[in-house]
């Protein structure tokens, strides 16, 4: 059947939802273990979150993106990249592969590539399909703001499974007064403590944004150092190498090969048998949640 309407592609940051779901429930001591003791709290929360988003946002197509291991090209660029992050709790370790398996059982396609981050896969999907689909990204990662365009919006997780803070290109331009792709240059100046790169020490988020607003780019700032206040000038002049490196670390890649066509991501209607199978594997909460959302009997 030929689709007459433009596809609506929901791109899910799987890792963001898995971590969010794990820590939200583990904080209350809820690990939802299988009969053999394997914890499933993150996986069950991740799947329920995506099922709810699907019922709210009504996409026609869906893809789930993952980090594939802790080491990426960014670690090779900078030893300190994400070095300050604690290792995942022991209860979470079996849930990374399990989440991908459950995703496939439900009928969602997983994407990810060793050496790259989920952000890079998401960015490459946006680049590939921005002209043929309306795209909604679900994540908690503000770095993704640089991917906004006329056909792409980002729904940042807020509370529970139903509340989102949605950014469009229009909203971003109103709030930040720069083009979305310039957000990586703002991050280059301000750094990112959670990702472990410093940017320019002493330049905070407000000043970083003002510099890009006023001079248009990192190169624009560097070409106009003499116009800056002495304090700013010296901080930047002393950290030019780290500024350029931070820009590389902050920039999401958009040129990964995505081995799929948009039509392969078409969502099929759910049926009772799918969730009966999940229930038999121990994922009762997912099955119950799906039945309540989609009136499966």
DRENDO-59317 format. One record per residue (C-alpha): chain; residue number from 1; x, y, z. Coordinates in Angstrom, 2 decimals, always signed. Layout:
N
node ch=A | i=NUM | c1=X | c2=Y | c3=Z;
...
This chain:
297
node ch=A | i=1 | c1=+0.00 | c2=+0.00 | c3=+0.00;
node ch=A | i=2 | c1=+1.47 | c2=+3.37 | c3=-0.99;
node ch=A | i=3 | c1=+1.53 | c2=+5.87 | c3=+1.84;
node ch=A | i=4 | c1=+0.00 | c2=+9.18 | c3=+0.86;
node ch=A | i=5 | c1=+0.72 | c2=+10.99 | c3=+4.12;
node ch=A | i=6 | c1=+4.22 | c2=+12.00 | c3=+5.22;
node ch=A | i=7 | c1=+5.64 | c2=+9.43 | c3=+7.66;
node ch=A | i=8 | c1=+5.94 | c2=+10.46 | c3=+11.31;
node ch=A | i=9 | c1=+9.14 | c2=+8.83 | c3=+12.61;
node ch=A | i=10 | c1=+9.62 | c2=+8.47 | c3=+16.37;
node ch=A | i=11 | c1=+13.34 | c2=+8.15 | c3=+17.18;
node ch=A | i=12 | c1=+13.90 | c2=+6.88 | c3=+20.72;
node ch=A | i=13 | c1=+17.10 | c2=+7.42 | c3=+22.69;
node ch=A | i=14 | c1=+16.96 | c2=+3.93 | c3=+24.19;
node ch=A | i=15 | c1=+19.89 | c2=+4.40 | c3=+26.54;
node ch=A | i=16 | c1=+18.42 | c2=+7.59 | c3=+28.02;
node ch=A | i=17 | c1=+15.07 | c2=+5.90 | c3=+28.74;
node ch=A | i=18 | c1=+16.71 | c2=+2.73 | c3=+30.08;
node ch=A | i=19 | c1=+18.89 | c2=+4.65 | c3=+32.56;
node ch=A | i=20 | c1=+16.00 | c2=+6.91 | c3=+33.55;
node ch=A | i=21 | c1=+13.70 | c2=+3.93 | c3=+34.17;
node ch=A | i=22 | c1=+16.36 | c2=+1.99 | c3=+36.07;
node ch=A | i=23 | c1=+17.25 | c2=+4.78 | c3=+38.50;
node ch=A | i=24 | c1=+13.65 | c2=+5.92 | c3=+39.03;
node ch=A | i=25 | c1=+12.64 | c2=+2.47 | c3=+40.24;
node ch=A | i=26 | c1=+15.89 | c2=+1.31 | c3=+41.87;
node ch=A | i=27 | c1=+15.80 | c2=+4.41 | c3=+44.10;
node ch=A | i=28 | c1=+12.72 | c2=+2.83 | c3=+45.67;
node ch=A | i=29 | c1=+14.31 | c2=-0.62 | c3=+45.78;
node ch=A | i=30 | c1=+12.12 | c2=-1.97 | c3=+42.97;
node ch=A | i=31 | c1=+14.16 | c2=-4.25 | c3=+40.70;
node ch=A | i=32 | c1=+11.26 | c2=-6.40 | c3=+39.40;
node ch=A | i=33 | c1=+13.29 | c2=-9.60 | c3=+39.25;
node ch=A | i=34 | c1=+12.66 | c2=-12.63 | c3=+37.04;
node ch=A | i=35 | c1=+12.36 | c2=-16.09 | c3=+38.54;
node ch=A | i=36 | c1=+16.11 | c2=-16.60 | c3=+38.25;
node ch=A | i=37 | c1=+16.73 | c2=-13.31 | c3=+40.09;
node ch=A | i=38 | c1=+17.70 | c2=-11.20 | c3=+37.06;
node ch=A | i=39 | c1=+16.52 | c2=-7.60 | c3=+37.55;
node ch=A | i=40 | c1=+14.28 | c2=-6.16 | c3=+34.81;
node ch=A | i=41 | c1=+13.20 | c2=-2.78 | c3=+36.23;
node ch=A | i=42 | c1=+15.00 | c2=-0.63 | c3=+33.63;
node ch=A | i=43 | c1=+13.82 | c2=-2.76 | c3=+30.71;
node ch=A | i=44 | c1=+10.20 | c2=-2.84 | c3=+31.83;
node ch=A | i=45 | c1=+10.20 | c2=+0.92 | c3=+32.39;
node ch=A | i=46 | c1=+11.87 | c2=+1.58 | c3=+29.02;
node ch=A | i=47 | c1=+9.30 | c2=-0.47 | c3=+27.10;
node ch=A | i=48 | c1=+6.34 | c2=+1.01 | c3=+28.96;
node ch=A | i=49 | c1=+7.70 | c2=+4.49 | c3=+28.30;
node ch=A | i=50 | c1=+7.98 | c2=+3.88 | c3=+24.55;
node ch=A | i=51 | c1=+4.54 | c2=+2.23 | c3=+24.35;
node ch=A | i=52 | c1=+3.02 | c2=+5.25 | c3=+26.10;
node ch=A | i=53 | c1=+4.86 | c2=+7.70 | c3=+23.85;
node ch=A | i=54 | c1=+3.60 | c2=+5.81 | c3=+20.84;
node ch=A | i=55 | c1=+0.00 | c2=+6.06 | c3=+22.05;
node ch=A | i=56 | c1=+0.40 | c2=+9.80 | c3=+22.73;
node ch=A | i=57 | c1=+2.37 | c2=+10.88 | c3=+19.67;
node ch=A | i=58 | c1=+0.86 | c2=+8.50 | c3=+17.09;
node ch=A | i=59 | c1=+3.99 | c2=+7.88 | c3=+14.97;
node ch=A | i=60 | c1=+3.74 | c2=+5.73 | c3=+11.85;
node ch=A | i=61 | c1=+7.38 | c2=+4.62 | c3=+12.06;
node ch=A | i=62 | c1=+9.75 | c2=+3.96 | c3=+14.99;
node ch=A | i=63 | c1=+13.48 | c2=+3.37 | c3=+15.63;
node ch=A | i=64 | c1=+15.35 | c2=+2.82 | c3=+18.90;
node ch=A | i=65 | c1=+18.98 | c2=+4.01 | c3=+19.13;
node ch=A | i=66 | c1=+21.61 | c2=+2.66 | c3=+21.52;
node ch=A | i=67 | c1=+25.18 | c2=+3.23 | c3=+22.63;
node ch=A | i=68 | c1=+27.17 | c2=+0.11 | c3=+21.76;
node ch=A | i=69 | c1=+29.74 | c2=-0.15 | c3=+24.55;
node ch=A | i=70 | c1=+31.44 | c2=+2.51 | c3=+26.65;
node ch=A | i=71 | c1=+34.36 | c2=+3.26 | c3=+24.30;
node ch=A | i=72 | c1=+33.75 | c2=+5.63 | c3=+21.39;
node ch=A | i=73 | c1=+35.84 | c2=+7.77 | c3=+19.06;
node ch=A | i=74 | c1=+35.40 | c2=+10.61 | c3=+21.59;
node ch=A | i=75 | c1=+37.42 | c2=+8.65 | c3=+24.16;
node ch=A | i=76 | c1=+40.21 | c2=+8.43 | c3=+21.61;
node ch=A | i=77 | c1=+40.08 | c2=+12.20 | c3=+21.10;
node ch=A | i=78 | c1=+40.09 | c2=+12.96 | c3=+24.85;
node ch=A | i=79 | c1=+40.98 | c2=+10.58 | c3=+27.69;
node ch=A | i=80 | c1=+38.76 | c2=+12.46 | c3=+30.10;
node ch=A | i=81 | c1=+35.59 | c2=+12.01 | c3=+28.04;
node ch=A | i=82 | c1=+32.89 | c2=+10.66 | c3=+30.39;
node ch=A | i=83 | c1=+35.71 | c2=+9.44 | c3=+32.64;
node ch=A | i=84 | c1=+33.99 | c2=+10.87 | c3=+35.72;
node ch=A | i=85 | c1=+30.82 | c2=+8.82 | c3=+35.23;
node ch=A | i=86 | c1=+30.35 | c2=+5.95 | c3=+37.65;
node ch=A | i=87 | c1=+30.13 | c2=+2.46 | c3=+36.20;
node ch=A | i=88 | c1=+26.52 | c2=+1.23 | c3=+35.95;
node ch=A | i=89 | c1=+25.23 | c2=-0.64 | c3=+39.02;
node ch=A | i=90 | c1=+25.55 | c2=-4.42 | c3=+38.91;
node ch=A | i=91 | c1=+21.77 | c2=-4.80 | c3=+38.67;
node ch=A | i=92 | c1=+21.76 | c2=-2.84 | c3=+35.43;
node ch=A | i=93 | c1=+24.42 | c2=-4.82 | c3=+33.55;
node ch=A | i=94 | c1=+22.19 | c2=-7.63 | c3=+32.23;
node ch=A | i=95 | c1=+19.54 | c2=-5.14 | c3=+31.18;
node ch=A | i=96 | c1=+21.41 | c2=-3.53 | c3=+28.25;
node ch=A | i=97 | c1=+21.12 | c2=-6.61 | c3=+26.00;
node ch=A | i=98 | c1=+17.74 | c2=-7.50 | c3=+27.48;
node ch=A | i=99 | c1=+16.31 | c2=-4.11 | c3=+26.47;
node ch=A | i=100 | c1=+17.30 | c2=-4.67 | c3=+22.84;
node ch=A | i=101 | c1=+15.78 | c2=-8.16 | c3=+22.91;
node ch=A | i=102 | c1=+12.48 | c2=-6.87 | c3=+24.32;
node ch=A | i=103 | c1=+12.48 | c2=-4.08 | c3=+21.75;
node ch=A | i=104 | c1=+12.72 | c2=-6.65 | c3=+18.96;
node ch=A | i=105 | c1=+10.02 | c2=-8.83 | c3=+20.54;
node ch=A | i=106 | c1=+7.61 | c2=-5.90 | c3=+20.47;
node ch=A | i=107 | c1=+8.48 | c2=-5.18 | c3=+16.85;
node ch=A | i=108 | c1=+10.78 | c2=-2.17 | c3=+17.14;
node ch=A | i=109 | c1=+14.08 | c2=-1.94 | c3=+15.25;
node ch=A | i=110 | c1=+17.31 | c2=-1.31 | c3=+17.16;
node ch=A | i=111 | c1=+20.18 | c2=+0.78 | c3=+15.79;
node ch=A | i=112 | c1=+23.70 | c2=+1.46 | c3=+17.05;
node ch=A | i=113 | c1=+27.31 | c2=+1.12 | c3=+16.01;
node ch=A | i=114 | c1=+30.44 | c2=+0.29 | c3=+17.98;
node ch=A | i=115 | c1=+32.61 | c2=+3.35 | c3=+18.50;
node ch=A | i=116 | c1=+29.70 | c2=+5.76 | c3=+18.10;
node ch=A | i=117 | c1=+27.10 | c2=+7.07 | c3=+20.53;
node ch=A | i=118 | c1=+23.32 | c2=+6.86 | c3=+20.29;
node ch=A | i=119 | c1=+23.38 | c2=+10.63 | c3=+19.62;
node ch=A | i=120 | c1=+25.37 | c2=+10.04 | c3=+16.43;
node ch=A | i=121 | c1=+22.92 | c2=+7.40 | c3=+15.23;
node ch=A | i=122 | c1=+20.02 | c2=+9.76 | c3=+15.98;
node ch=A | i=123 | c1=+21.76 | c2=+12.62 | c3=+14.17;
node ch=A | i=124 | c1=+22.42 | c2=+10.43 | c3=+11.14;
node ch=A | i=125 | c1=+18.77 | c2=+9.35 | c3=+11.02;
node ch=A | i=126 | c1=+17.65 | c2=+12.97 | c3=+11.13;
node ch=A | i=127 | c1=+20.06 | c2=+13.81 | c3=+8.31;
node ch=A | i=128 | c1=+18.89 | c2=+10.85 | c3=+6.23;
node ch=A | i=129 | c1=+15.13 | c2=+11.30 | c3=+6.62;
node ch=A | i=130 | c1=+14.50 | c2=+14.97 | c3=+7.44;
node ch=A | i=131 | c1=+13.18 | c2=+15.66 | c3=+3.92;
node ch=A | i=132 | c1=+10.83 | c2=+12.69 | c3=+3.75;
node ch=A | i=133 | c1=+9.48 | c2=+12.41 | c3=+7.30;
node ch=A | i=134 | c1=+8.35 | c2=+14.44 | c3=+10.27;
node ch=A | i=135 | c1=+10.65 | c2=+13.34 | c3=+13.09;
node ch=A | i=136 | c1=+10.17 | c2=+13.37 | c3=+16.86;
node ch=A | i=137 | c1=+13.13 | c2=+12.47 | c3=+19.07;
node ch=A | i=138 | c1=+12.56 | c2=+11.30 | c3=+22.64;
node ch=A | i=139 | c1=+15.51 | c2=+11.83 | c3=+24.99;
node ch=A | i=140 | c1=+16.68 | c2=+13.61 | c3=+28.10;
node ch=A | i=141 | c1=+19.88 | c2=+14.83 | c3=+26.45;
node ch=A | i=142 | c1=+20.03 | c2=+18.57 | c3=+25.70;
node ch=A | i=143 | c1=+22.98 | c2=+18.00 | c3=+23.34;
node ch=A | i=144 | c1=+20.40 | c2=+16.90 | c3=+20.78;
node ch=A | i=145 | c1=+19.11 | c2=+20.48 | c3=+20.44;
node ch=A | i=146 | c1=+21.70 | c2=+20.92 | c3=+17.66;
node ch=A | i=147 | c1=+19.64 | c2=+18.50 | c3=+15.51;
node ch=A | i=148 | c1=+16.47 | c2=+20.63 | c3=+15.40;
node ch=A | i=149 | c1=+15.22 | c2=+21.62 | c3=+11.97;
node ch=A | i=150 | c1=+11.94 | c2=+22.47 | c3=+10.25;
node ch=A | i=151 | c1=+10.77 | c2=+18.83 | c3=+10.30;
node ch=A | i=152 | c1=+12.42 | c2=+17.62 | c3=+13.51;
node ch=A | i=153 | c1=+11.36 | c2=+18.28 | c3=+17.10;
node ch=A | i=154 | c1=+12.66 | c2=+16.92 | c3=+20.39;
node ch=A | i=155 | c1=+10.49 | c2=+15.74 | c3=+23.28;
node ch=A | i=156 | c1=+12.58 | c2=+15.89 | c3=+26.45;
node ch=A | i=157 | c1=+11.42 | c2=+13.62 | c3=+29.25;
node ch=A | i=158 | c1=+10.02 | c2=+15.44 | c3=+32.27;
node ch=A | i=159 | c1=+7.90 | c2=+13.42 | c3=+34.66;
node ch=A | i=160 | c1=+6.56 | c2=+9.90 | c3=+34.49;
node ch=A | i=161 | c1=+5.67 | c2=+8.47 | c3=+31.09;
node ch=A | i=162 | c1=+3.44 | c2=+11.24 | c3=+29.79;
node ch=A | i=163 | c1=+5.05 | c2=+14.65 | c3=+30.41;
node ch=A | i=164 | c1=+7.49 | c2=+16.12 | c3=+27.89;
node ch=A | i=165 | c1=+9.18 | c2=+19.45 | c3=+27.26;
node ch=A | i=166 | c1=+8.93 | c2=+19.76 | c3=+23.48;
node ch=A | i=167 | c1=+11.39 | c2=+21.87 | c3=+21.48;
node ch=A | i=168 | c1=+10.79 | c2=+22.88 | c3=+17.88;
node ch=A | i=169 | c1=+13.21 | c2=+24.79 | c3=+15.70;
node ch=A | i=170 | c1=+11.02 | c2=+27.88 | c3=+16.16;
node ch=A | i=171 | c1=+11.05 | c2=+27.65 | c3=+19.97;
node ch=A | i=172 | c1=+14.82 | c2=+27.12 | c3=+20.03;
node ch=A | i=173 | c1=+15.48 | c2=+30.19 | c3=+17.87;
node ch=A | i=174 | c1=+13.18 | c2=+32.30 | c3=+20.05;
node ch=A | i=175 | c1=+14.94 | c2=+31.22 | c3=+23.27;
node ch=A | i=176 | c1=+18.55 | c2=+31.02 | c3=+22.09;
node ch=A | i=177 | c1=+18.62 | c2=+33.50 | c3=+19.17;
node ch=A | i=178 | c1=+21.05 | c2=+31.28 | c3=+17.21;
node ch=A | i=179 | c1=+20.63 | c2=+28.50 | c3=+14.65;
node ch=A | i=180 | c1=+20.28 | c2=+25.06 | c3=+16.28;
node ch=A | i=181 | c1=+23.44 | c2=+23.63 | c3=+14.72;
node ch=A | i=182 | c1=+25.41 | c2=+26.38 | c3=+16.49;
node ch=A | i=183 | c1=+24.50 | c2=+24.88 | c3=+19.87;
node ch=A | i=184 | c1=+27.59 | c2=+22.62 | c3=+19.67;
node ch=A | i=185 | c1=+29.73 | c2=+25.78 | c3=+19.51;
node ch=A | i=186 | c1=+28.04 | c2=+27.11 | c3=+22.66;
node ch=A | i=187 | c1=+28.82 | c2=+23.77 | c3=+24.35;
node ch=A | i=188 | c1=+32.44 | c2=+24.08 | c3=+23.20;
node ch=A | i=189 | c1=+32.86 | c2=+27.27 | c3=+25.25;
node ch=A | i=190 | c1=+30.89 | c2=+26.22 | c3=+28.33;
node ch=A | i=191 | c1=+32.03 | c2=+22.58 | c3=+28.44;
node ch=A | i=192 | c1=+30.00 | c2=+19.73 | c3=+29.90;
node ch=A | i=193 | c1=+30.76 | c2=+18.43 | c3=+33.37;
node ch=A | i=194 | c1=+28.67 | c2=+15.27 | c3=+32.89;
node ch=A | i=195 | c1=+30.59 | c2=+14.39 | c3=+29.73;
node ch=A | i=196 | c1=+33.86 | c2=+15.42 | c3=+31.37;
node ch=A | i=197 | c1=+35.18 | c2=+18.03 | c3=+28.95;
node ch=A | i=198 | c1=+35.98 | c2=+21.50 | c3=+30.30;
node ch=A | i=199 | c1=+35.46 | c2=+23.87 | c3=+27.37;
node ch=A | i=200 | c1=+37.00 | c2=+27.20 | c3=+28.36;
node ch=A | i=201 | c1=+37.40 | c2=+27.35 | c3=+32.13;
node ch=A | i=202 | c1=+35.62 | c2=+30.39 | c3=+33.52;
node ch=A | i=203 | c1=+33.15 | c2=+30.71 | c3=+30.61;
node ch=A | i=204 | c1=+29.66 | c2=+29.72 | c3=+31.76;
node ch=A | i=205 | c1=+26.50 | c2=+28.92 | c3=+29.78;
node ch=A | i=206 | c1=+25.25 | c2=+32.51 | c3=+29.62;
node ch=A | i=207 | c1=+28.56 | c2=+33.97 | c3=+28.36;
node ch=A | i=208 | c1=+29.05 | c2=+31.05 | c3=+25.95;
node ch=A | i=209 | c1=+25.67 | c2=+31.72 | c3=+24.34;
node ch=A | i=210 | c1=+26.32 | c2=+35.48 | c3=+24.16;
node ch=A | i=211 | c1=+29.64 | c2=+34.90 | c3=+22.40;
node ch=A | i=212 | c1=+28.01 | c2=+32.83 | c3=+19.65;
node ch=A | i=213 | c1=+25.08 | c2=+35.26 | c3=+19.40;
node ch=A | i=214 | c1=+27.48 | c2=+38.20 | c3=+19.02;
node ch=A | i=215 | c1=+30.18 | c2=+36.68 | c3=+16.80;
node ch=A | i=216 | c1=+28.36 | c2=+33.85 | c3=+15.02;
node ch=A | i=217 | c1=+30.88 | c2=+31.07 | c3=+15.56;
node ch=A | i=218 | c1=+34.00 | c2=+29.95 | c3=+17.40;
node ch=A | i=219 | c1=+36.13 | c2=+31.33 | c3=+14.56;
node ch=A | i=220 | c1=+34.19 | c2=+34.61 | c3=+14.75;
node ch=A | i=221 | c1=+35.05 | c2=+34.90 | c3=+18.44;
node ch=A | i=222 | c1=+38.72 | c2=+34.04 | c3=+17.84;
node ch=A | i=223 | c1=+38.94 | c2=+36.62 | c3=+15.06;
node ch=A | i=224 | c1=+37.59 | c2=+39.29 | c3=+17.41;
node ch=A | i=225 | c1=+39.40 | c2=+38.53 | c3=+20.67;
node ch=A | i=226 | c1=+40.60 | c2=+42.14 | c3=+20.95;
node ch=A | i=227 | c1=+36.97 | c2=+43.27 | c3=+21.28;
node ch=A | i=228 | c1=+36.35 | c2=+41.10 | c3=+24.36;
node ch=A | i=229 | c1=+36.83 | c2=+42.07 | c3=+28.00;
node ch=A | i=230 | c1=+40.42 | c2=+41.35 | c3=+29.11;
node ch=A | i=231 | c1=+39.33 | c2=+38.52 | c3=+31.40;
node ch=A | i=232 | c1=+37.38 | c2=+36.74 | c3=+28.69;
node ch=A | i=233 | c1=+40.11 | c2=+37.33 | c3=+26.14;
node ch=A | i=234 | c1=+42.83 | c2=+35.76 | c3=+28.29;
node ch=A | i=235 | c1=+40.65 | c2=+32.75 | c3=+29.28;
node ch=A | i=236 | c1=+39.90 | c2=+31.97 | c3=+25.64;
node ch=A | i=237 | c1=+43.43 | c2=+32.68 | c3=+24.36;
node ch=A | i=238 | c1=+44.87 | c2=+30.28 | c3=+26.93;
node ch=A | i=239 | c1=+42.42 | c2=+27.49 | c3=+26.05;
node ch=A | i=240 | c1=+42.13 | c2=+27.57 | c3=+22.25;
node ch=A | i=241 | c1=+43.20 | c2=+23.93 | c3=+21.81;
node ch=A | i=242 | c1=+40.70 | c2=+22.72 | c3=+24.42;
node ch=A | i=243 | c1=+38.00 | c2=+24.93 | c3=+22.86;
node ch=A | i=244 | c1=+38.51 | c2=+23.30 | c3=+19.46;
node ch=A | i=245 | c1=+38.66 | c2=+19.83 | c3=+21.02;
node ch=A | i=246 | c1=+35.50 | c2=+20.49 | c3=+23.04;
node ch=A | i=247 | c1=+33.75 | c2=+21.48 | c3=+19.82;
node ch=A | i=248 | c1=+34.67 | c2=+18.13 | c3=+18.26;
node ch=A | i=249 | c1=+33.39 | c2=+16.30 | c3=+21.35;
node ch=A | i=250 | c1=+30.13 | c2=+18.29 | c3=+21.43;
node ch=A | i=251 | c1=+29.33 | c2=+17.92 | c3=+17.73;
node ch=A | i=252 | c1=+26.93 | c2=+15.10 | c3=+16.88;
node ch=A | i=253 | c1=+27.95 | c2=+13.14 | c3=+13.79;
node ch=A | i=254 | c1=+25.35 | c2=+12.95 | c3=+11.06;
node ch=A | i=255 | c1=+27.10 | c2=+10.84 | c3=+8.45;
node ch=A | i=256 | c1=+26.85 | c2=+7.30 | c3=+9.83;
node ch=A | i=257 | c1=+25.44 | c2=+4.75 | c3=+7.43;
node ch=A | i=258 | c1=+21.90 | c2=+3.85 | c3=+8.49;
node ch=A | i=259 | c1=+21.24 | c2=+0.42 | c3=+7.03;
node ch=A | i=260 | c1=+17.49 | c2=+0.69 | c3=+6.63;
node ch=A | i=261 | c1=+14.87 | c2=+2.41 | c3=+4.54;
node ch=A | i=262 | c1=+12.14 | c2=+4.47 | c3=+6.17;
node ch=A | i=263 | c1=+9.61 | c2=+1.85 | c3=+5.04;
node ch=A | i=264 | c1=+11.36 | c2=-0.83 | c3=+7.08;
node ch=A | i=265 | c1=+10.56 | c2=+1.16 | c3=+10.23;
node ch=A | i=266 | c1=+6.80 | c2=+1.10 | c3=+9.62;
node ch=A | i=267 | c1=+4.94 | c2=+0.17 | c3=+12.81;
node ch=A | i=268 | c1=+2.57 | c2=-2.78 | c3=+12.66;
node ch=A | i=269 | c1=-0.59 | c2=-3.07 | c3=+14.74;
node ch=A | i=270 | c1=-0.03 | c2=-4.86 | c3=+18.02;
node ch=A | i=271 | c1=-1.75 | c2=-8.11 | c3=+18.76;
node ch=A | i=272 | c1=-2.43 | c2=-10.15 | c3=+21.86;
node ch=A | i=273 | c1=+0.07 | c2=-12.87 | c3=+20.90;
node ch=A | i=274 | c1=+3.02 | c2=-10.43 | c3=+20.99;
node ch=A | i=275 | c1=+2.42 | c2=-9.50 | c3=+24.59;
node ch=A | i=276 | c1=+1.42 | c2=-13.01 | c3=+25.62;
node ch=A | i=277 | c1=+4.92 | c2=-14.03 | c3=+24.48;
node ch=A | i=278 | c1=+6.50 | c2=-11.20 | c3=+26.52;
node ch=A | i=279 | c1=+4.44 | c2=-12.24 | c3=+29.54;
node ch=A | i=280 | c1=+5.68 | c2=-15.83 | c3=+29.20;
node ch=A | i=281 | c1=+9.27 | c2=-14.48 | c3=+29.28;
node ch=A | i=282 | c1=+8.60 | c2=-12.66 | c3=+32.57;
node ch=A | i=283 | c1=+7.76 | c2=-9.18 | c3=+31.32;
node ch=A | i=284 | c1=+4.30 | c2=-9.01 | c3=+32.84;
node ch=A | i=285 | c1=+4.23 | c2=-5.27 | c3=+33.46;
node ch=A | i=286 | c1=+4.97 | c2=-4.51 | c3=+29.80;
node ch=A | i=287 | c1=+2.18 | c2=-6.83 | c3=+28.67;
node ch=A | i=288 | c1=-0.30 | c2=-5.38 | c3=+31.15;
node ch=A | i=289 | c1=+0.63 | c2=-1.82 | c3=+30.14;
node ch=A | i=290 | c1=+0.29 | c2=-2.58 | c3=+26.42;
node ch=A | i=291 | c1=-3.11 | c2=-4.19 | c3=+26.90;
node ch=A | i=292 | c1=-4.40 | c2=-1.16 | c3=+28.78;
node ch=A | i=293 | c1=-3.11 | c2=+1.25 | c3=+26.11;
node ch=A | i=294 | c1=-4.15 | c2=-0.68 | c3=+23.03;
node ch=A | i=295 | c1=-7.27 | c2=-2.53 | c3=+24.27;
node ch=A | i=296 | c1=-5.73 | c2=-5.89 | c3=+23.49;
node ch=A | i=297 | c1=-7.88 | c2=-8.83 | c3=+24.56;
